Amino acid sequence: MDDEPQLRTRDWLPRTAALVLGTLALASAFIAAYVGALHKPEPRDLPVAVVTSDQQAQAVMTAVRARTNTIKPVGYDSQARAVDGLNDRSVYAVLSSAPGGLTLATASAGAPAATELVTDVFTQAARQAGVPLQVTDEVPVSAGDPRGLVPFYLAVGVVLGGYLASTALGISLGTSPRGPRQAGLRIATLAVHSILLGTIGAVLVGPVLDVFDHDVGTIAVVGALAAFAAGMVAAAVQAWLGLLGTGLVILLLVVLGNPGSGGIYAPEFLPAFLRGMHRWNVPGLATDLFKSAVYFDWRGGGWALTGLLVWVVAGLVGLLTATVFRARRRAARTGPGRHTAVDR
């Protein structure tokens, strides 16, 4: 009688201790990532376009660069190309000469905080140079999205939903499908869930909350793609690594993914190790694609769309290869002609 409780303790204690330590590690990483990345933004090298032959604009740009590293000049050979750079979000503003002074063309929908900082820097520089400056906003944020954060929060919602759906399936059915048929059903379930979640998200930010009064279908498609990408990545990692994979997915998609997405602050405001993360992590790609679709008529969205599709393919390949690998291991353990009740 006394041995039975001790045996149970030996069974559950190591697993429980590992789970508690794992959650402590993830929570600690969450605090470190969010506080470390966001508590004191230090913007550096915000790209601003200037035409190389525009001497007056170049002179002001040189003076600004000499005083601070906040701004990074990006030279273009024509005004049209500079404007294209603004519209595809390669730069945050375009500084150019105008009759009687200078013009700073911005696109606040790309990153309101970055646009505001760039405007402040050049307003002060123009005042010191005694040159009038006119500021225009070529792509303003929606009235329902004054800080430009809705695309980020929408991306977080659909990515989180995709990851949670995969985790729920892993808990109820096992992290690794038993065979190709089960894998196909899991993929189909995640696809249906993603379509529903993308549609719900689009309706919420559209007709319900009236943040975006257009492109409901477009937002739904982008949301579904982002949710499916997150779900497939989670399913693949969990299929290979089991419970450890769930922790790894949380680390990549939430702990590092959200602050590194460039959604709360533009990438140039983040610590160096997070600045390029938005170009390859799922939350960052989803945020960029939402912005491109809602505000920029898909301009500059090619990389984000490609990145999400690559993650979908990688997730599909990862899940299917893990399924085949584990099925062969089970077959090798049971021997030829023998099947477990679950396999049948």
Rosetta silent file (secondary structure, phi, psi, omega in degrees, C-alpha in Angstrom):
SEQUENCE: MDDEPQLRTRDWLPRTAALVLGTLALASAFIAAYVGALHKPEPRDLPVAVVTSDQQAQAVMTAVRARTNTIKPVGYDSQARAVDGLNDRSVYAVLSSAPGGLTLATASAGAPAATELVTDVFTQAARQAGVPLQVTDEVPVSAGDPRGLVPFYLAVGVVLGGYLASTALGISLGTSPRGPRQAGLRIATLAVHSILLGTIGAVLVGPVLDVFDHDVGTIAVVGALAAFAAGMVAAAVQAWLGLLGTGLVILLLVVLGNPGSGGIYAPEFLPAFLRGMHRWNVPGLATDLFKSAVYFDWRGGGWALTGLLVWVVAGLVGLLTATVFRARRRAARTGPGRHTAVDR
SCORE:     score description
SCORE:     0.000 S_00000001
   1 L     0.000  -42.434 -177.856    0.000    0.000    0.000 S_00000001
   2 L   -70.015  -28.296 -176.842    2.806    2.432    0.903 S_00000001
   3 H   -72.714  -29.338 -173.672    4.725    1.718   -2.290 S_00000001
   4 H   -64.324  -47.518  176.134    1.856    2.648   -4.592 S_00000001
   5 H   -60.995  -38.566  178.762    1.756    6.402   -3.745 S_00000001
   6 H   -63.597  -38.172  178.830    5.564    6.556   -3.966 S_00000001
   7 H   -65.262  -41.156  178.130    5.435    4.929   -7.378 S_00000001
   8 H   -63.801  -40.776  178.801    2.860    7.427   -8.551 S_00000001
   9 H   -61.699  -43.267  178.418    5.030   10.259   -7.275 S_00000001
  10 H   -63.686  -28.634 -179.905    8.022    8.943   -9.188 S_00000001
  11 H   -74.049  -46.651 -172.405    5.842    8.798  -12.289 S_00000001
  12 H   -93.002  -22.865 -173.869    4.405   12.301  -12.217 S_00000001
  13 H   -62.727  -48.803  179.897    7.052   14.332  -10.384 S_00000001
  14 H   -60.414  -42.326 -179.274    9.719   14.522  -13.141 S_00000001
  15 H   -65.863  -43.331  179.247    7.123   15.383  -15.795 S_00000001
  16 H   -64.236  -43.026  178.683    5.450   17.977  -13.569 S_00000001
  17 H   -61.196  -41.562  179.215    8.784   19.520  -12.617 S_00000001
  18 H   -63.712  -40.791  179.348    9.763   19.738  -16.297 S_00000001
  19 H   -65.512  -44.064 -179.762    6.449   21.426  -17.162 S_00000001
  20 H   -63.996  -44.427  178.682    6.743   23.935  -14.317 S_00000001
  21 H   -64.378  -37.921  177.966   10.339   24.761  -15.212 S_00000001
  22 H   -63.719  -43.707  178.929    9.366   25.079  -18.868 S_00000001
  23 H   -67.234  -36.835  175.581    6.560   27.517  -18.116 S_00000001
  24 H   -61.523  -42.728  179.822    8.872   29.504  -15.834 S_00000001
  25 H   -63.975  -43.648  179.595   11.429   29.712  -18.622 S_00000001
  26 H   -65.805  -43.427  179.336    8.823   30.839  -21.177 S_00000001
  27 H   -63.689  -40.619  177.962    7.316   33.408  -18.815 S_00000001
  28 H   -64.425  -41.217  177.390   10.775   34.755  -17.983 S_00000001
  29 H   -64.225  -38.066  178.129   11.614   34.958  -21.686 S_00000001
  30 H   -60.087  -48.681  179.428    8.315   36.752  -22.309 S_00000001
  31 H   -61.469  -46.985 -177.794    9.143   39.402  -19.696 S_00000001
  32 H   -62.567  -42.459 -177.263   12.703   39.793  -20.949 S_00000001
  33 H   -68.420  -48.400 -176.437   11.659   40.050  -24.603 S_00000001
  34 H   -70.674  -47.759 -179.300    8.802   42.499  -24.158 S_00000001
  35 H   -68.938  -43.885 -179.460   10.382   44.708  -21.517 S_00000001
  36 H   -61.808  -38.277 -176.395   13.812   44.516  -23.087 S_00000001
  37 H   -83.415  -31.426 -166.285   12.542   45.372  -26.560 S_00000001
  38 H  -115.808   -8.019 -172.489    9.833   47.906  -25.779 S_00000001
  39 L   -72.334  -30.104 -177.882   10.602   49.691  -22.499 S_00000001
  40 L  -147.567   79.956 -178.241   12.907   52.316  -24.016 S_00000001
  41 L   -60.814  135.612  177.856   12.823   52.466  -27.821 S_00000001
  42 L  -125.405   84.780 -175.544   15.968   53.931  -29.329 S_00000001
  43 L   -63.252  141.261  179.780   15.228   54.637  -33.002 S_00000001
  44 L  -150.869  138.166  173.672   18.149   54.553  -35.376 S_00000001
  45 L    61.566   45.522  172.781   18.559   54.711  -39.155 S_00000001
  46 E   -69.998  119.527 -174.303   14.966   55.503  -40.106 S_00000001
  47 E   -73.268  128.872  177.118   15.151   55.496  -43.928 S_00000001
  48 E  -130.092  130.766 -175.474   14.155   58.754  -45.645 S_00000001
  49 E   -83.286  146.287  173.119   14.345   59.190  -49.410 S_00000001
  50 E  -149.260  138.846  177.971   16.048   62.068  -51.175 S_00000001
  51 E   -76.116  131.476 -172.881   16.759   62.561  -54.872 S_00000001
  52 L   -61.544  -27.956 -178.853   20.513   62.638  -55.410 S_00000001
  53 L   -89.521   -1.478 -178.412   20.347   65.679  -57.717 S_00000001
  54 L   -86.465   93.802 -170.878   18.196   67.721  -55.302 S_00000001
  55 H   -66.518  -40.852 -178.898   20.889   69.948  -53.802 S_00000001
  56 H   -65.321  -45.867  178.648   18.730   71.833  -51.304 S_00000001
  57 H   -65.302  -38.659  178.326   17.185   68.644  -49.895 S_00000001
  58 H   -62.985  -38.577 -179.133   20.590   66.962  -49.862 S_00000001
  59 H   -64.739  -43.799  178.727   22.063   69.857  -47.869 S_00000001
  60 H   -66.535  -40.541  179.444   19.368   69.621  -45.190 S_00000001
  61 H   -62.102  -41.178  179.066   19.702   65.821  -45.132 S_00000001
  62 H   -64.071  -40.117  178.919   23.479   66.102  -44.648 S_00000001
  63 H   -64.874  -40.975  178.949   23.004   68.537  -41.787 S_00000001
  64 H   -64.644  -45.961 -178.218   20.511   66.214  -40.094 S_00000001
  65 H   -63.917  -30.632  179.721   22.755   63.197  -40.507 S_00000001
  66 H   -70.179  -26.506 -177.883   25.675   65.092  -39.027 S_00000001
  67 H   -92.550  -28.339 -173.739   23.709   65.742  -35.834 S_00000001
  68 L  -151.276  152.017  175.203   21.965   62.421  -35.315 S_00000001
  69 L   -98.197   14.616  178.561   21.920   58.821  -36.493 S_00000001
  70 L   -65.382  -35.313 -175.766   18.122   58.707  -36.200 S_00000001
  71 E  -105.918  138.391  173.474   17.758   59.305  -39.943 S_00000001
  72 E  -118.938  112.602  178.686   19.320   57.263  -42.736 S_00000001
  73 E   -69.471  137.638  176.575   19.285   58.972  -46.147 S_00000001
  74 E  -122.741  113.396 -175.554   18.341   56.749  -49.071 S_00000001
  75 E   -81.985  138.537  174.456   19.256   58.177  -52.463 S_00000001
  76 E  -126.735  152.928 -177.410   17.042   57.814  -55.541 S_00000001
  77 L   -87.267   -4.820  177.883   17.772   58.964  -59.064 S_00000001
  78 L  -155.045  158.757  178.540   14.306   60.478  -59.595 S_00000001
  79 H   -65.680  -35.728 -179.362   11.343   61.823  -57.651 S_00000001
  80 H   -63.015  -42.095  178.863    9.092   59.134  -59.108 S_00000001
  81 H   -67.765  -35.729  177.674   11.320   56.352  -57.785 S_00000001
  82 H   -63.941  -41.724  177.913   11.485   58.034  -54.392 S_00000001
  83 H   -65.260  -38.268  175.125    7.678   58.153  -54.240 S_00000001
  84 H   -60.085  -39.765  177.558    7.569   54.476  -55.214 S_00000001
  85 H   -62.731  -36.030  176.465    9.878   53.775  -52.273 S_00000001
  86 H   -67.158  -42.433 -176.383    7.436   55.583  -49.984 S_00000001
  87 H   -73.036  -26.972  177.041    4.476   53.626  -51.325 S_00000001
  88 L   -97.475   10.769  173.431    6.143   50.234  -50.988 S_00000001
  89 L    66.801   26.415  171.458    7.338   51.161  -47.460 S_00000001
  90 L   -74.484  -28.092  178.040   11.046   51.061  -48.264 S_00000001
  91 L  -132.855  161.440 -179.681   11.265   54.549  -46.717 S_00000001
  92 L   -94.477  -16.380 -178.393    9.157   56.464  -44.213 S_00000001
  93 E  -161.592  164.922  175.226    9.290   59.825  -46.005 S_00000001
  94 E  -127.263  120.352  177.342   10.554   61.675  -49.068 S_00000001
  95 E   -98.400  127.427 -177.710   12.360   64.988  -48.634 S_00000001
  96 E  -149.579  158.036  176.999   12.357   67.193  -51.734 S_00000001
  97 E   -75.087  149.876  176.925   12.672   70.790  -52.845 S_00000001
  98 E  -144.348  160.873  178.167    9.551   72.810  -53.604 S_00000001
  99 L   -54.895  117.883  178.125    8.940   76.403  -54.682 S_00000001
 100 L    86.865    2.056 -179.458    9.881   78.529  -51.706 S_00000001
 101 E   169.085 -141.240 -178.004   11.132   75.698  -49.474 S_00000001
 102 E  -127.269  157.058  174.509   11.012   71.958  -48.890 S_00000001
 103 E  -124.492  134.603  174.057    8.344   69.253  -48.888 S_00000001
 104 E  -115.092  106.180  178.465    8.347   66.182  -46.651 S_00000001
 105 E   -91.691  126.252 -178.132    5.965   63.540  -48.023 S_00000001
 106 E  -121.374  173.587  174.724    5.103   60.850  -45.474 S_00000001
 107 L  -142.007   86.079 -171.551    2.903   57.744  -45.233 S_00000001
 108 L   -63.681  -22.459  179.776    1.768   57.480  -41.634 S_00000001
 109 L   -63.917  -24.232  179.426   -0.063   54.194  -42.277 S_00000001
 110 L   -68.011  -43.115  179.677    3.301   52.471  -42.583 S_00000001
 111 L  -171.354   94.604 -175.287    4.365   53.323  -39.025 S_00000001
 112 H   -55.671  -41.598 -178.630    2.804   56.358  -37.296 S_00000001
 113 H   -64.795  -40.241  178.146    5.464   56.608  -34.581 S_00000001
 114 H   -66.772  -42.340  178.861    8.269   56.538  -37.144 S_00000001
 115 H   -61.731  -42.873  179.663    6.485   59.090  -39.328 S_00000001
 116 H   -62.680  -41.810 -179.984    5.958   61.392  -36.346 S_00000001
 117 H   -66.438  -45.462  178.721    9.621   61.195  -35.368 S_00000001
 118 H   -59.255  -42.707  179.439   10.835   61.853  -38.925 S_00000001
 119 H   -61.944  -43.501  179.474    8.501   64.825  -39.168 S_00000001
 120 H   -62.328  -43.540 -178.025    9.785   66.274  -35.883 S_00000001
 121 H   -62.105  -45.600 -176.006   13.426   65.874  -36.926 S_00000001
 122 H   -79.934  -25.768  173.486   13.003   67.616  -40.272 S_00000001
 123 H   -63.823  -44.106  178.062   10.697   70.312  -38.929 S_00000001
 124 H   -66.533  -41.540 -179.310   13.423   71.272  -36.473 S_00000001
 125 H   -64.830  -41.423  179.743   16.147   71.028  -39.134 S_00000001
 126 H   -66.050  -38.327  178.660   14.186   73.211  -41.572 S_00000001
 127 H   -63.111  -43.383  179.973   13.544   75.789  -38.838 S_00000001
 128 H   -66.596  -31.598  179.577   17.250   75.949  -38.000 S_00000001
 129 H   -84.293   -7.408 -179.187   18.098   76.318  -41.691 S_00000001
 130 L    70.771   30.908 -177.900   15.483   79.026  -42.124 S_00000001
 131 L  -116.471  127.420  176.524   13.721   77.061  -44.865 S_00000001
 132 L   -62.260  141.594 -179.841    9.908   76.624  -44.928 S_00000001
 133 E  -128.145  126.220  174.614    8.818   72.976  -44.751 S_00000001
 134 E  -106.940  127.179 -179.468    5.472   71.597  -45.893 S_00000001
 135 E  -106.596  129.916  177.101    4.543   68.148  -44.584 S_00000001
 136 E  -123.182  152.105  177.363    2.050   65.947  -46.424 S_00000001
 137 E  -116.225  102.002 -173.935    0.614   62.542  -45.525 S_00000001
 138 L   -76.993  -29.311  178.963    0.185   60.548  -48.718 S_00000001
 139 L  -133.336   84.426 -177.411   -1.152   57.389  -47.027 S_00000001
 140 L   -77.605  159.963  175.537   -2.849   58.342  -43.745 S_00000001
 141 L   -72.487  161.491  176.336   -4.112   55.883  -41.167 S_00000001
 142 L   -69.352  151.891  177.155   -7.809   55.139  -40.893 S_00000001
 143 L   -60.502  -29.595  178.419   -9.882   57.255  -38.510 S_00000001
 144 L   -85.123    0.086 -177.517  -10.632   54.052  -36.621 S_00000001
 145 L  -137.499   59.139 -171.017   -6.931   53.185  -36.411 S_00000001
 146 L   -63.328  -25.197  178.640   -5.223   56.440  -35.347 S_00000001
 147 L  -101.576    2.102  176.548   -2.076   54.731  -34.056 S_00000001
 148 L    67.845   26.084 -175.100   -1.845   52.234  -36.892 S_00000001
 149 L   -99.297  -11.958 -176.677   -1.903   49.256  -34.527 S_00000001
 150 H   -60.569  -42.941  176.492   -4.993   47.397  -35.760 S_00000001
 151 H   -56.689  -37.769  178.505   -3.085   45.423  -38.445 S_00000001
 152 H   -66.545  -49.277 -178.622   -0.689   44.241  -35.731 S_00000001
 153 H   -64.925  -34.476  175.915   -3.408   43.229  -33.274 S_00000001
 154 H   -65.022  -42.218  177.654   -5.314   41.523  -36.072 S_00000001
 155 H   -63.075  -43.086  178.525   -2.148   39.618  -37.009 S_00000001
 156 H   -60.355  -42.116 -178.696   -1.578   38.619  -33.380 S_00000001
 157 H   -62.858  -46.570 -176.977   -5.163   37.350  -33.133 S_00000001
 158 H   -74.406  -34.863  177.121   -5.082   35.141  -36.209 S_00000001
 159 H   -66.156  -44.533  177.431   -1.563   33.829  -35.510 S_00000001
 160 H   -61.884  -40.968  178.562   -2.517   33.004  -31.944 S_00000001
 161 H   -62.907  -39.989  177.818   -5.691   31.328  -33.181 S_00000001
 162 H   -64.773  -43.828  178.389   -3.764   29.166  -35.623 S_00000001
 163 H   -64.589  -43.171 -178.847   -1.278   28.087  -32.984 S_00000001
 164 H   -65.686  -37.723  178.522   -4.025   27.364  -30.426 S_00000001
 165 H   -62.996  -43.288  178.829   -6.022   25.292  -32.922 S_00000001
 166 H   -64.642  -41.354  179.209   -2.988   23.136  -33.655 S_00000001
 167 H   -64.547  -41.217  178.636   -2.241   22.744  -29.953 S_00000001
 168 H   -61.882  -41.475  177.583   -5.856   21.773  -29.202 S_00000001
 169 H   -65.422  -37.964  178.675   -5.725   19.097  -31.909 S_00000001
 170 H   -64.858  -38.111  179.680   -2.426   17.851  -30.508 S_00000001
 171 H   -68.958  -42.060 -175.002   -3.871   17.547  -27.018 S_00000001
 172 H   -81.288  -32.613 -173.679   -7.023   15.737  -28.156 S_00000001
 173 H  -115.322   -7.495 -174.290   -5.570   13.547  -30.923 S_00000001
 174 L   102.524  143.444 -175.768   -1.861   13.372  -30.162 S_00000001
 175 L   -67.979  -27.684 -179.560    0.876   15.669  -31.394 S_00000001
 176 L  -115.396  122.335  177.019    1.826   13.346  -34.253 S_00000001
 177 L   -58.759  149.599 -176.763   -0.848   11.947  -36.619 S_00000001
 178 L   -75.857  -20.099 -179.119   -0.884    8.155  -36.833 S_00000001
 179 L  -170.081  178.622 -177.462   -0.761    8.092  -40.611 S_00000001
 180 H   -57.756  -37.709 -179.702   -1.275   10.073  -43.846 S_00000001
 181 H   -63.855  -45.714  178.352   -5.071    9.964  -43.554 S_00000001
 182 H   -64.382  -36.954  177.565   -4.993   11.421  -40.048 S_00000001
 183 H   -64.043  -42.570  178.085   -2.468   14.028  -41.194 S_00000001
 184 H   -61.630  -40.704  177.882   -4.741   15.010  -44.063 S_00000001
 185 H   -65.023  -38.265  179.137   -7.693   15.385  -41.709 S_00000001
 186 H   -66.232  -42.478  178.426   -5.605   17.554  -39.391 S_00000001
 187 H   -62.308  -44.907  179.935   -4.514   19.771  -42.282 S_00000001
 188 H   -62.913  -40.400  178.567   -8.109   20.080  -43.503 S_00000001
 189 H   -62.634  -44.767  178.536   -9.318   20.946  -40.002 S_00000001
 190 H   -64.824  -35.495  178.744   -6.688   23.664  -39.641 S_00000001
 191 H   -65.593  -46.498  179.416   -7.595   25.021  -43.086 S_00000001
 192 H   -62.932  -44.976  177.956  -11.303   25.263  -42.242 S_00000001
 193 H   -58.576  -41.617 -178.820  -10.498   26.815  -38.862 S_00000001
 194 H   -65.487  -41.620  178.609   -8.219   29.368  -40.556 S_00000001
 195 H   -63.100  -43.858  178.957  -10.872   30.374  -43.089 S_00000001
 196 H   -64.485  -43.918 -178.852  -13.443   30.826  -40.335 S_00000001
 197 H   -66.071  -42.520  177.516  -11.027   32.796  -38.133 S_00000001
 198 H   -60.746  -41.021  179.406   -9.919   35.029  -41.006 S_00000001
 199 H   -66.542  -44.672  178.974  -13.539   35.770  -41.878 S_00000001
 200 H   -60.800  -45.082  179.236  -14.488   36.494  -38.261 S_00000001
 201 H   -60.307  -42.112 -179.859  -11.511   38.826  -37.863 S_00000001
 202 H   -65.056  -40.519  179.053  -12.395   40.705  -41.055 S_00000001
 203 H   -67.228  -39.243 -179.310  -16.019   41.123  -39.980 S_00000001
 204 H   -63.932  -47.921 -178.175  -14.981   42.330  -36.525 S_00000001
 205 H   -80.304  -10.307  178.320  -12.596   45.048  -37.776 S_00000001
 206 H   -98.724 -100.213 -174.788  -14.968   45.898  -40.622 S_00000001
 207 H   -61.125  -34.388 -173.898  -18.753   46.050  -40.134 S_00000001
 208 H   -75.862  -56.465 -176.768  -18.745   45.388  -36.368 S_00000001
 209 L   -94.653  -11.452  176.691  -16.067   47.776  -35.052 S_00000001
 210 L    57.455   38.945  174.352  -15.940   49.986  -38.178 S_00000001
 211 L   -80.143  -50.786  175.975  -12.165   50.251  -38.164 S_00000001
 212 L  -118.323  118.780 -176.371  -11.799   49.427  -41.849 S_00000001
 213 L   -94.822   17.825 -179.128  -14.896   50.040  -43.951 S_00000001
 214 L  -148.183  170.319  173.032  -13.510   48.355  -47.042 S_00000001
 215 L    57.959   36.586  178.752  -11.637   45.261  -48.211 S_00000001
 216 H   -61.279  -43.305  178.822  -13.429   42.876  -45.861 S_00000001
 217 H   -62.862  -41.667  179.273  -12.801   40.008  -48.276 S_00000001
 218 H   -63.010  -45.186  179.236   -9.134   40.912  -48.637 S_00000001
 219 H   -62.034  -38.952  179.174   -8.639   41.077  -44.872 S_00000001
 220 H   -63.011  -41.981 -179.698  -10.355   37.698  -44.513 S_00000001
 221 H   -65.413  -45.837  179.535   -8.019   36.090  -47.060 S_00000001
 222 H   -62.968  -42.661  179.068   -4.892   37.541  -45.432 S_00000001
 223 H   -62.609  -41.782  179.205   -6.124   36.498  -41.998 S_00000001
 224 H   -64.179  -41.873  179.369   -6.862   32.969  -43.146 S_00000001
 225 H   -63.385  -44.411 -179.255   -3.409   32.644  -44.725 S_00000001
 226 H   -65.256  -42.593  179.231   -1.667   33.921  -41.583 S_00000001
 227 H   -63.596  -41.663 -179.130   -3.692   31.641  -39.297 S_00000001
 228 H   -67.152  -39.625  177.458   -3.015   28.635  -41.525 S_00000001
 229 H   -60.801  -46.454  179.656    0.714   29.409  -41.651 S_00000001
 230 H   -64.257  -42.436  179.994    0.873   29.611  -37.850 S_00000001
 231 H   -63.453  -41.160 -179.106   -1.202   26.457  -37.454 S_00000001
 232 H   -71.243  -38.129  176.398    0.930   24.450  -39.869 S_00000001
 233 H   -61.818  -46.200  179.124    4.193   25.616  -38.315 S_00000001
 234 H   -62.362  -43.020 -178.632    2.888   24.638  -34.877 S_00000001
 235 H   -63.026  -41.070 -179.044    1.607   21.282  -36.141 S_00000001
 236 H   -66.835  -46.899 -178.696    4.946   20.438  -37.776 S_00000001
 237 H   -64.946  -41.822  179.077    7.064   21.392  -34.761 S_00000001
 238 H   -66.870  -35.068  179.541    4.738   19.587  -32.367 S_00000001
 239 H   -64.816  -35.326  179.893    4.697   16.490  -34.582 S_00000001
 240 H   -83.015  -38.331 -170.136    8.481   16.243  -34.413 S_00000001
 241 H  -113.768   -4.036  178.565    9.095   17.388  -30.831 S_00000001
 242 L    66.042 -136.578 -177.313    5.855   16.702  -28.973 S_00000001
 243 H   -61.699  -35.653  177.018    5.296   18.791  -25.839 S_00000001
 244 H   -60.942  -34.694  178.486    8.703   20.423  -26.213 S_00000001
 245 H   -63.503  -34.181  177.392    7.564   21.612  -29.628 S_00000001
 246 H   -61.777  -44.229  177.279    4.658   23.483  -28.065 S_00000001
 247 H   -62.668  -39.541  179.491    7.089   25.474  -25.930 S_00000001
 248 H   -65.731  -39.313  178.435    9.274   26.183  -28.956 S_00000001
 249 H   -63.990  -43.192  177.301    6.272   27.417  -30.939 S_00000001
 250 H   -59.633  -42.050 -179.919    5.282   29.763  -28.119 S_00000001
 251 H   -61.648  -44.613 -175.213    8.843   31.091  -28.040 S_00000001
 252 H   -76.984  -42.885 -173.457    8.954   31.739  -31.799 S_00000001
 253 H   -87.731  -26.965 -173.851    5.401   32.979  -32.429 S_00000001
 254 H  -114.966  -59.461 -172.744    4.649   34.827  -29.198 S_00000001
 255 H   -62.165  -49.482  177.764    7.644   35.524  -26.979 S_00000001
 256 L   -96.219  -31.839 -173.501    9.942   36.706  -29.779 S_00000001
 257 L   -64.334  -43.546 -176.021    7.448   36.943  -32.623 S_00000001
 258 L   -70.158  -52.984  177.760    5.207   39.701  -31.295 S_00000001
 259 H   -66.119  -28.836 -179.701    7.795   42.291  -30.182 S_00000001
 260 H   -83.908    0.683 -176.934    9.940   41.402  -33.206 S_00000001
 261 H   -76.511  -16.127 -175.126    7.046   41.852  -35.644 S_00000001
 262 L    75.710   15.155 -177.744    7.528   45.611  -35.966 S_00000001
 263 L   -86.393  -41.626  178.544    3.854   46.065  -35.156 S_00000001
 264 L   -76.594  -50.450  172.958    4.066   47.947  -31.857 S_00000001
 265 L  -124.307  148.163  175.850    7.168   49.890  -32.840 S_00000001
 266 L   -58.976  151.688 -176.343    8.776   50.104  -36.264 S_00000001
 267 H   -52.874  -33.422 -178.219   11.771   47.745  -36.641 S_00000001
 268 H   -69.882   -9.883  177.701   14.214   50.669  -36.400 S_00000001
 269 H   -90.255   -9.969 -171.104   12.980   51.321  -32.840 S_00000001
 270 L   -94.270  161.824  172.982   13.870   47.816  -31.648 S_00000001
 271 L   -58.072  156.732 -172.285   17.127   46.336  -30.310 S_00000001
 272 H   -55.580  -39.532 -174.453   19.494   45.139  -33.014 S_00000001
 273 H   -72.426  -11.035  178.828   18.735   41.430  -32.594 S_00000001
 274 H  -106.655   -8.078 -168.800   15.015   42.014  -33.264 S_00000001
 275 L   -65.256  -35.817 -178.310   15.187   44.529  -36.109 S_00000001
 276 L   -95.684    1.185 -173.354   15.149   42.098  -38.999 S_00000001
 277 H   -65.851  -31.761 -177.255   12.825   39.546  -37.438 S_00000001
 278 H   -63.167  -19.283 -177.885    9.653   40.961  -38.987 S_00000001
 279 H   -82.097   -7.045  178.727   10.900   39.948  -42.421 S_00000001
 280 L  -137.567  -17.842 -179.715   10.783   36.237  -41.633 S_00000001
 281 L   -85.192  155.317 -172.595    8.654   35.520  -38.561 S_00000001
 282 H   -63.416  -47.179  178.349    4.953   34.776  -38.996 S_00000001
 283 H   -59.916  -39.407  179.186    3.541   37.666  -36.877 S_00000001
 284 H   -66.304  -45.065  178.256    5.783   40.167  -38.659 S_00000001
 285 H   -62.491  -41.427  179.374    4.916   38.878  -42.121 S_00000001
 286 H   -64.582  -42.824  178.091    1.214   38.884  -41.251 S_00000001
 287 H   -60.947  -46.809  179.560    1.397   42.454  -39.919 S_00000001
 288 H   -61.392  -40.596 -178.296    3.216   43.651  -43.036 S_00000001
 289 H   -70.330  -38.402  174.872    0.743   41.917  -45.336 S_00000001
 290 H   -60.238  -45.243  179.341   -2.273   43.382  -43.518 S_00000001
 291 H   -61.612  -45.077 -179.648   -0.768   46.862  -43.856 S_00000001
 292 H   -61.523  -42.788 -176.902   -0.015   46.355  -47.527 S_00000001
 293 H   -70.853  -41.394 -173.276   -3.513   45.041  -48.248 S_00000001
 294 H   -81.575  -43.109 -170.582   -5.460   47.616  -46.217 S_00000001
 295 H  -105.991  -28.229 -168.385   -3.448   50.795  -46.738 S_00000001
 296 L  -117.615   17.976  178.280   -1.091   50.413  -49.687 S_00000001
 297 L    51.938   41.557  177.374   -3.103   48.546  -52.347 S_00000001
 298 L    72.244   -0.305  178.200   -0.778   45.532  -52.011 S_00000001
 299 L   -66.093  133.826 -179.525    2.312   47.615  -52.823 S_00000001
 300 L    76.530    8.860 -177.899    5.311   46.247  -50.966 S_00000001
 301 L   -96.403   -0.571 -175.627    3.414   43.124  -49.946 S_00000001
 302 H   -61.237  -44.198 -178.670    5.199   40.642  -52.197 S_00000001
 303 H   -65.030  -44.582 -178.571    7.809   39.616  -49.648 S_00000001
 304 H   -63.261  -42.074  178.421    5.268   39.162  -46.843 S_00000001
 305 H   -63.705  -45.247  178.863    2.972   37.086  -49.055 S_00000001
 306 H   -61.741  -42.759 -179.092    5.854   34.929  -50.229 S_00000001
 307 H   -61.297  -44.324  179.258    7.105   34.470  -46.673 S_00000001
 308 H   -65.189  -39.536  178.086    3.747   33.261  -45.368 S_00000001
 309 H   -64.908  -37.581  177.302    3.384   30.844  -48.288 S_00000001
 310 H   -63.224  -41.810  178.236    6.874   29.487  -47.580 S_00000001
 311 H   -63.941  -38.046  177.501    5.884   28.894  -43.948 S_00000001
 312 H   -61.565  -48.716 -179.850    2.735   27.064  -45.076 S_00000001
 313 H   -62.523  -43.714  179.418    4.741   24.779  -47.359 S_00000001
 314 H   -61.784  -39.795  178.118    7.391   24.215  -44.682 S_00000001
 315 H   -65.323  -43.616  177.819    4.686   23.329  -42.171 S_00000001
 316 H   -60.426  -47.823  179.749    3.007   20.908  -44.557 S_00000001
 317 H   -62.473  -43.835 -179.003    6.307   19.196  -45.377 S_00000001
 318 H   -63.068  -42.530 -179.986    7.298   19.079  -41.717 S_00000001
 319 H   -66.656  -45.305 -177.333    4.001   17.559  -40.592 S_00000001
 320 H   -67.986  -41.068  179.381    3.877   14.950  -43.361 S_00000001
 321 H   -67.376  -37.831  176.517    7.507   13.874  -42.965 S_00000001
 322 H   -64.200  -38.045  178.922    7.070   13.574  -39.184 S_00000001
 323 H   -63.554  -46.882  179.787    3.956   11.452  -39.765 S_00000001
 324 H   -64.666  -43.753 -178.713    5.763    9.110  -42.163 S_00000001
 325 H   -60.920  -47.413 -177.888    8.826    8.889  -39.924 S_00000001
 326 H   -71.079  -32.639  176.862    6.856    8.022  -36.801 S_00000001
 327 H   -64.703  -39.965  178.368    4.640    5.568  -38.685 S_00000001
 328 H   -68.071  -36.651  177.182    7.720    3.695  -39.862 S_00000001
 329 H   -64.964  -41.219  178.172    9.142    3.646  -36.345 S_00000001
 330 H   -64.684  -41.038  178.894    5.906    2.192  -35.016 S_00000001
 331 H   -63.596  -39.196  179.594    5.891   -0.407  -37.777 S_00000001
 332 H   -66.529  -35.370 -179.801    9.492   -1.339  -36.999 S_00000001
 333 H   -71.904  -38.786 -176.369    8.680   -1.765  -33.311 S_00000001
 334 H   -80.922  -24.568  179.292    5.592   -3.921  -33.883 S_00000001
 335 L    88.949  162.409 -177.321    7.196   -6.025  -36.603 S_00000001
 336 L   -65.059  136.599  174.873    5.791   -7.191  -39.960 S_00000001
 337 L    82.191   -2.434 -179.868    2.176   -8.299  -39.971 S_00000001
 338 L  -111.328  136.120 -179.060    1.475   -6.917  -36.493 S_00000001
 339 L  -137.608  145.262  174.617   -0.684   -3.865  -35.886 S_00000001
 340 L   -82.094  165.105  179.939   -1.935   -2.139  -32.826 S_00000001
 341 L   -62.548  -36.046 -179.986   -5.607   -1.466  -32.351 S_00000001
 342 L   -66.837  -42.136 -179.185   -5.007    2.261  -32.894 S_00000001
 343 L   -60.673  -38.037 -179.669   -3.141    1.660  -36.156 S_00000001
 344 L   -71.593    0.000    0.000   -6.046   -0.377  -37.481 S_00000001
